[in-house]
């Protein structure tokens, strides 16, 4: 199958336009999914300490050439103090069985911890060669602009919820203006997008799956996609995006589905939960 195209990050590294998302996968499911993806041709795996599957992914990676892969992990908001970031990264590296990450992301902003402190730790990891690129996840344009302003290392990526139901034009515009590559977490709206009649109609007309149609739409919008699947057939089909295109009318149909409707990035947070761990 044809190799995925790439996006050039601010530091010069090439990020494949599709990666395997691994949220909510564990045990034999995650090992078989990662192995299938790498065998199909994926070269980009996205995980996080909060996914609690790094060790299983690391076991699979021993079967492949590490330098051929683009590996991303993320640090939880509760660990965004300086020492916490350093410690979390080293633990992720140990679990993944690798000496470096291609990309390390702040998983969520944490207003109780100084962003400057977090980015200072990211700079240390970068200077020590433990991470090749620094990025953020779930940052607004306001938060991202602050990160750009104070970071001594380029902020290469913002991984956000993005799909036809949630297109976030102002945030997308700022990412493009600042040369921040956009990654789509939950690019299939955690399957909610499949209920849309326009998606079904385009898929039927083109002889493609609804997932392929939605992923191809994001690729047309120059957004890196991170679809998650535990199905071998779906993992393979999701990678088959490169030798066909959607028409202008089909793209417009999908654009018109925008209704600012998130599936996970809601304004209100549970600040006491495991992700944030912010005490009163």
Long-range contacts (C-beta under 8 A, 24 or more apart in sequence): 1-40, 1-41, 1-236, 1-239, 1-240, 2-41, 2-242, 2-243, 3-41, 3-43, 3-242, 4-41, 4-42, 4-43, 4-44, 4-239, 4-241, 4-242, 5-242, 7-181, 7-222, 7-224, 9-103, 9-133, 9-154, 9-156, 9-157, 9-181, 10-133, 10-154, 10-155, 10-156, 10-179, 10-180, 11-132, 11-133, 11-154, 11-156, 13-70, 13-102, 13-132, 13-133, 13-156, 14-70, 15-44, 15-70, 15-102, 15-103, 15-156, 15-157, 15-181, 15-224, 16-42, 16-43, 16-44, 16-70, 16-224, 17-219, 17-224, 17-225, 18-42, 18-44, 18-215, 18-219, 18-224, 18-225, 18-226, 18-227, 18-238, 18-239, 18-241, 19-44, 19-45, 19-46, 19-70, 19-72, 19-183, 19-224, 19-225, 19-226, 20-44, 20-45, 20-46, 20-226, 20-227, 20-228, 20-235, 21-46, 21-185, 21-186, 21-226, 21-227, 21-228, 22-46, 22-47, 22-51, 22-53, 22-57, 22-228, 23-48, 23-51, 23-185, 23-228, 24-51, 24-228, 25-51, 25-53, 25-228, 25-230, 26-52, 26-53, 26-56, 27-56, 29-230, 30-56, 30-57, 31-56, 31-57, 31-59, 31-60, 32-230, 32-232, 33-229, 33-230, 33-235, 34-60, 34-61, 35-60, 35-63, 36-232, 36-235, 36-236, 37-235, 37-239, 38-64, 38-69, 40-235, 40-236, 40-239, 41-239, 42-235, 42-239, 43-68, 43-69, 43-70, 44-69, 44-70, 44-71, 44-72, 45-69, 45-70, 45-71, 45-72, 46-72, 46-159, 46-183, 46-226, 47-71, 47-72, 47-73, 47-74, 47-96, 48-73, 48-74, 48-75, 48-76, 48-105, 48-107, 49-73, 49-74, 49-75, 49-76, 49-79, 49-88, 49-91, 49-92, 49-107, 50-74, 50-76, 50-107, 50-274, 50-275, 54-92, 54-95, 54-96, 55-95, 55-96, 57-96, 58-95, 58-96, 58-97, 58-98, 59-97, 61-96, 61-97, 61-98, 62-97, 66-98, 69-102, 70-102, 70-103, 71-96, 71-98, 71-101, 71-102, 71-103, 72-101, 72-102, 72-103, 72-104, 72-105, 72-135, 73-101, 73-104, 73-105, 74-104, 74-105, 74-106, 74-107, 74-137, 75-104, 75-105, 75-106, 75-107, 76-107, 76-108, 76-274, 76-275, 76-277, 77-106, 77-107, 77-108, 77-109, 77-110, 77-113, 77-275, 77-276, 77-277, 78-110, 78-274, 78-275, 78-276, 78-277, 78-278, 80-106, 80-110, 80-113, 80-117, 80-118, 81-113, 81-117, 81-118, 81-121, 82-117, 82-118, 82-120, 82-121, 83-121, 84-121, 85-118, 85-121, 85-122, 85-125, 86-121, 86-124, 86-125, 89-125, 89-130, 89-131, 90-130, 93-130, 99-129, 99-130, 100-129, 100-130, 100-131, 100-132, 101-130, 101-131, 101-132, 102-131, 102-132, 102-133, 103-131, 103-132, 103-133, 103-134, 103-135, 103-156, 103-157, 104-131, 104-133, 104-134, 104-135, 105-135, 105-136, 105-137, 105-157, 105-159, 106-135, 106-136, 106-137, 106-139, 107-137, 107-138, 107-275, 108-137, 108-138, 108-275, 108-276, 109-136, 109-138, 109-139, 109-143, 110-276, 110-278, 112-276, 112-278, 115-143, 115-146, 115-147, 115-150, 116-150, 119-147, 119-150, 119-151, 119-152, 119-153, 122-151, 122-153, 123-151, 123-152, 123-153, 126-153, 133-157, 135-159, 137-183, 137-185, 138-185, 138-265, 140-171, 141-170, 141-171, 141-174, 141-175, 144-171, 144-174, 144-175, 144-178, 144-180, 145-174, 145-178, 148-178, 148-180, 155-180, 156-180, 156-181, 157-181, 157-182, 157-183, 157-224, 158-182, 158-183, 159-183, 159-184, 159-185, 159-226, 160-184, 160-185, 160-265, 161-185, 161-186, 161-262, 161-263, 161-264, 161-265, 162-186, 162-187, 162-218, 162-223, 163-187, 163-188, 163-189, 163-193, 163-214, 163-218, 163-263, 164-189, 164-193, 164-196, 164-199, 164-214, 164-217, 164-254, 164-255, 164-257, 164-258, 165-189, 165-192, 165-193, 165-196, 165-257, 165-258, 165-259, 165-261, 165-263, 166-258, 166-259, 166-260, 166-261, 166-262, 166-263, 166-265, 167-255, 167-258, 168-260, 172-221, 172-223, 176-222, 181-224, 182-222, 182-223, 182-224, 183-223, 183-224, 183-225, 183-226, 184-218, 184-223, 184-224, 184-225, 184-226, 185-226, 185-264, 186-263, 186-264, 187-214, 187-215, 187-218, 187-223, 187-225, 187-226, 187-227, 188-214, 188-215, 188-227, 189-263, 190-263, 190-264, 192-263, 193-257, 196-257, 198-253, 198-254, 198-256, 198-257, 199-254, 199-257, 202-246, 202-250, 202-253, 202-254, 206-244, 206-246, 206-250, 208-244, 209-234, 209-237, 211-237, 211-238, 212-237, 212-238, 212-240, 212-241, 213-246, 213-250, 213-254, 214-254, 215-241, 216-241, 216-244, 216-245, 216-246, 217-246, 217-251, 217-254, 220-245, 220-246, 220-251
